[in-house]
């Protein structure tokens, strides 16, 4: 079972929930920038949460399913089409062998996730299938997809097979989407002015001047073009510390907002290094990390401070919604 | 002790880069290896800190206290044992890193020699006779932060960084010496290259070096380099 890549899209990589346990060796975690979206897509096709799928950036790939497939799309709306017809998101979609999936130019942009029943079965590297581009490690040959690649697909679960059978897509090259949909992400009010991201004060927060602290929470920050899977450089009011003391390198992670000497913050993302020496102003809460997947040039971010207890409650509630979604999908197929 | 967001806790165990702080961090890390805490995902040792990543989901079921307080109280309870272990801390293994100095592998060897006002041979001797300590691994997969460079060899970074430094390049930047673990842009003064792979995802232990190990550079010929590299 395989998927042929006819066109690679702008930046399409194989990702999963990340590579943990090797940060003390300096190995970055990687994984989907919106782990909840990928997890949701996996559940919708009967996969375990840890299965690998595709992360598509701004312009999605053109893919041909060489065998029958069950897929689900989540994350940003990238205008996926089959035979010219729009493919609905957040639900299982059954396609017959030979079907071609395309993405139109993005109406709103961002990052989308594609899961297929059985998962993208590239070899496991150090416990994960996630692509880490800089070290050419994991994923499909350690790199972004190219035209001509053949992606292996794993064994379907019983749930996946049931979901496919229930949709009964016509043969040949027919397709059918479920009439129901499900999303474990929090209700996302589309930002009117800026994408809201909640955060906790970081270890060096108190080193920043009161004015900088105030500006950080009150103003919006634009996402610059210096943005990739490692991090996202923002532009806004300059943030300054009341000390010039150099810091010793210490741990940083996905969601750390660090501020180099220039005063413009950088939000670190899934491919960020394991340690850094810039002051850590705030840390984005776990429940909002997925929102950063949509932080691409042209978007503005607004940060809101909350408490540690609130942040952990939000994370646990998000995980609870994923459990509930998993149960609901199991029930539907009995 | 302080939080790094909602899923990590930072233990600050010192204020400066020094062997005593390093021993305490290493002793603490070894204790965590021997007594894994509930909900502990992984930890990252650095110069003065040990950052512990935890999983709220596991801790939610484990006790009545909020997750951060559970991790904090477990670590607090381990601190006296870590302090005791740090006193008896046996230094980590000594790892030898073969390096072919100078020539095309060390294009900045003469720069370092001129800056130190010694000959190239003396730079090699000074660099290879010191024993270094791996304080931490970070910045890039397998990249060691080393302490122990002879102060005489301290040389500022290049004014123009190179667009691509090959993996294995051994360099000097200020009071630091290190080994590039991946091909990256870089501004360090390059004095040699090792044929060893500092990071290899195909190994069970992908990083050749880990925090706490001691290190010594061994000067090798270009012929030996080619033999070891093949």
Interface residues (C-beta under 8 A of the other chain):
Chain A: X20 X21 X22 X23 X24 X25 X26 X27 X28 X125 X126 X134 X135 X137 X138 X200 X202 X203 X248 X249 X250 X251 X253 X255 X256 X273 X274 X275 X280 X283 X284 X285 X286 X308 X309 X311 X312 X315 X316 X319
Chain B: X2 X3 X4 X5 X6 X7 X8 X10 X16 X17 X29 X41 X42 X43 X44 X45 X46 X47 X48 X49 X51 X53 X56 X57 X60 X66 X67 X68 X136 X137 X138 X139 X140 X141 X142 X143 X145 X181 X182 X184 X199 X201 X205 X206 X207 X210 X211
